[in-house]
Amino acid sequence: MKRHESLYPLSHHHHHALVMAVNMTQVGTEKQKHSYRDMLRQLIEFWEKDGDQHFHDEETVLIPLYLAYGEEVDHESVKRMLYEHAQVRGYVHQLRHSTRAMTEEMQALGQLLQDHIRFEERDLFPKVEEQIPEKYLYQANGQFTRDSYSGF
């Protein structure tokens, strides 16, 4: 899907999170590419370098602009995004602080991330791009944290 260039930093985060999410859903199955421990390490590293800040960028930069300039704001989409952010944070906290392997929770987080990313990319971002004036999208771009892997 073609994305407005101002949202590239967010979409780059999504790409890396989506690859990780697919691997998370496979932990504990015959399709597993990484052990539970390896996936947990990858999750924590991603969360500390990009994930937590990505949510912050969406919640404090993108959504306020959408609410301020959107003439037909889809409030249900905003609520869904914020609710799913809270769910992801809960899973990350739970997995990070557990003393035992939590394979089912890891798989559930992977599925939640896949669904969440697809929702944002296919539903929410097109609405944001359509309704926020371009000059404000470009200003927002300067406030987004760059992806630690690609630099975008």
Buried (B, 14 or more C-beta within 10 A) or exposed (E): EEBBEBBBBBBBBBBBBBEBBBBBBBBBEEEBEBEBEEBBEBBBEBBEBBBBBBBEBBBEBBBEBBEEBBEEBBEEBBEBBBEBBEBBBEBBEEBEEEEEBBBEBBBBBBBBBBEBBEBBBEBBBBBBBEBBEEEBBEBBBEEBBBBBEEEB
